Amino acid sequence: IEENNTQELKATMEPLHPADIAEVMDDLTIDEAKSVYLLLDGEKASDVLIEIPENDRRRFLNVLPPELIASKFIEYMDSDDAADIVADLDEDLKQEVLREIEDTEQAGDIVDLLEYEEDTAGGIMAKELVSVNENWTVATCLKEISKQAEEVDEIYYIYVTDDQQRLKGVLSLKKLILNSTNTKISNLYEPDVKMVRTNTRQEEVAEIMDKYDLVAIPVIDDIGRLKGRITFDDVIDFVREEAERDYQMISGITGDVEPDDKPWELIRARFPWLLVGLLGGIMGALVLGSYESEISHVTELAFFIPLIAAMAGNVGVQSSSIVVQSIASGVKDVETTGKRLLKELMVSFATAAIFAILIFIYNYFVQGNINLTLSVSISLFIVMLYASFFGTLIPLLLNRLKIDPALATGPFITTMNDILGLFIYFGVGKMFFDFL
Amino acid sequence: IEENNTQELKATMEPLHPADIAEVMDDLTIDEAKSVYLLLDGEKASDVLIEIPENDRRRFLNVLPPELIASKFIEYMDSDDAADIVADLDEDLKQEVLREIEDTEQAGDIVDLLEYEEDTAGGIMAKELVSVNENWTVATCLKEISKQAEEVDEIYYIYVTDDQQRLKGVLSLKKLILNSTNTKISNLYEPDVKMVRTNTRQEEVAEIMDKYDLVAIPVIDDIGRLKGRITFDDVIDFVREEAERDYQMISGITGDVEPDDKPWELIRARFPWLLVGLLGGIMGALVLGSYESEISHVTELAFFIPLIAAMAGNVGVQSSSIVVQSIASGVKDVETTGKRLLKELMVSFATAAIFAILIFIYNYFVQGNINLTLSVSISLFIVMLYASFFGTLIPLLLNRLKIDPALATGPFITTMNDILGLFIYFGVGKMFFDFL
């Protein structure tokens, strides 16, 4: 692909969509990618830049001169993308790039957006939108829209404001087209509009847009002035990222990795939770070591160690993942914490009883040793009960403490359950065999 | 809420959004819900019906008379929602409802849509869209749009077709507004448009719309005729559902459950994987039983059973979840199966070596027994190596066989890894202690 045949390369890329070019660039070295960029015209180069993964983008931008970043990329971008990219730059470079932006209005928009917290509506909204005054007529609107529309890729909704820029409602293009040109906007617009504030949390924005199937939502400040809008593609990205994060948490992986990453990145992502597993295993060994005489007297007790550990782990993960998923999907406060724990207790009581009986039947007929049979059944019952109880309680607690509840699904809880499970198992076992 | 004060109730619900009413209805009994429905006018009642969970909807509809379903709900719905609802009805009721629909064009649309497979573009598309002929002028278009727009909630794009209804391109409302009324459409439309076929799989539709940030995508048949369109809200729902399914798979839960479900539904969802865990535990006990004399001679060997099992499980889940997630996010064929396995082998070799050394250091200084130390380290190394190898291989194989690869992340593989891990551990241990 890289034979310095620039003319031909340029011609090949012309008809491609930015997202496709970004995919191809992913396989190139940084120098190759740089030379490909310089071939693209500004509009396309900036679209491609938005599509490439964040890490690559940061590495790439930090080697470019600031005036090039400003003139080649930023100037062609919507304010939300531009702000994201500027926010990622090193502090020095950031200041220089901002100074190099020729369009002062755009530079001002970017600086405004950088003020908002990253995970709020203000942090993800774009300044570009089409707004009209409620006192205008359809004809004035159409003229005004044709001016504003140049900066906006897709219109979706037209926002109607009063003289103080306060949001009054929305107007669909459909309505605008279907009405005569001298109708006043105030008679046409829909005043009942869903909106969010600049400080609304990203999760909540996504929930609202998803619930009401909105393609875009307006963002207002504390006194109701229209500040920007958020579009559906941000919501899709957010839903996907949240799901991926929870998934990686439950599978014991730290950070955002893909199979295409470099081997050492994959090793680093796995290391922390494996270390937790190792430490848990060592603690397990210490617990078992303290029951050394029991194990050497009744070797059969050791046989059911994997069973107890596996059931404790499985039940715990099931319980916490149900809670985590319901928190993530926004089902909250439908039931109180206490009520939920009570139901979980009922469910786990029944489940634990079923499995305690199953293993009792197996052991009674196959193993024959009544003390072992009773020890395994009773401790399995207790272990499953507390494992699902903790599995429910801990994510709920973490959520209360504003810590990501998905942490509870990681190997940490499983490991803790394993160790506690061993304690209970040998505690019960010791009791039964001491009775003899 | 339910004091038969119908007038008041009706007034309360008037300003509410259908999604909110659906949420309230969720807490009512089926009879209460039925009486609330009959208070709502048709448009609203049908919107609410779309928002309530599928199971509740099915139960509710199957007790209503067919002519009521047709006149009160179906007639006000878009064809895609109507088809979904009709598809859910029992066969007899389905036929009757279809016969009761007065608008024969709509009935025809529904029957057409029912022909497509549920998980294809045809199965999720709606028939309602705005299309214009390439030979028309802007003025004709505007007139035609005002006719068609009545049936379409949101326009998003105007599709341009030729005389044979073949899709030629799209036209934005923006362009339509900004051009003079006698311009011909053929000079305005954008011919380079992303589209899918009726038999394109749902996953692929979601990928394309997400990748190119499309708010709607047209669906064509094999000879290019425009058949319908799919909108962004279907994609958000799909992304969310896919993520939830994978998450439930990895956490060992069968079927779609939420904490608000009834206790017995929660028990049933947990049962299958816990049973796998129980059977695995019993097999583990059998494996350990076959090493009874080794355990009773060298009790310390038993101490590290939880460590080996936990590390095998953790590594296996990490490996398979990375593969599953990359398959789900559409990163495919970037690397071949062979290449991926080779890299996974490298990564797991390094990881296994690190942890084997760590446990060696611990045991060497704390435990002191050199045979035990070597047994644990060497078997941990082997176990981690094969667990991550299988963790990568099995989801890739399942995917080849068109089985959901997420199945590999469930407790099945973890359980298998546990058992194999015990075999390897005691095999290695036996070797070392026999040497003495």
Interface residues (C-beta under 8 A of the other chain):
Chain A: P15 H17 A19 L142 I145 S146 A149 E154 I155 Y156 S172 L173 K174 L176 I177 L178 D192 D210 K211 Y212 D213 V215 F232 D233 V235 I236 V239 R240 A243 E244 D246 Y247 Q248 I250 S251 G252 I253 V257 E258 P259 D260 P263 L266 I267 R270 F271 W273 L274 G277 L278 G280 G281 I282 G284 A285 L288 G289 E292 I295 S296 T299 E300 A302 F303 F304 I305 P306 L307 I308 A309 A310 M311 G313 N314 V315 V317 Q318 S320 S321 I322 V323 Q325 S326 S329 V331 V334 E335 R340 K343 E344 M346 V347 A350 T351 I354 F355 L358 I359 Y362 T409 P411 T414 T415 D418 I419 L422
Chain B: P15 H17 A19 L142 I145 S146 A149 E154 I155 Y156 S172 L173 K174 L176 I177 L178 D192 D210 K211 Y212 D213 V215 F232 D233 V235 I236 V239 R240 A243 E244 D246 Y247 Q248 I250 S251 G252 I253 V257 E258 P259 D260 P263 L266 I267 R270 F271 W273 L274 G277 L278 G280 G281 I282 G284 A285 L288 G289 E292 I295 S296 T299 E300 A302 F303 F304 I305 P306 L307 I308 A309 A310 M311 G313 N314 V315 V317 Q318 S320 S321 I322 V323 Q325 S326 S329 V331 V334 E335 R340 K343 E344 M346 V347 A350 T351 I354 F355 L358 I359 Y362 T409 P411 T414 T415 D418 I419 L422
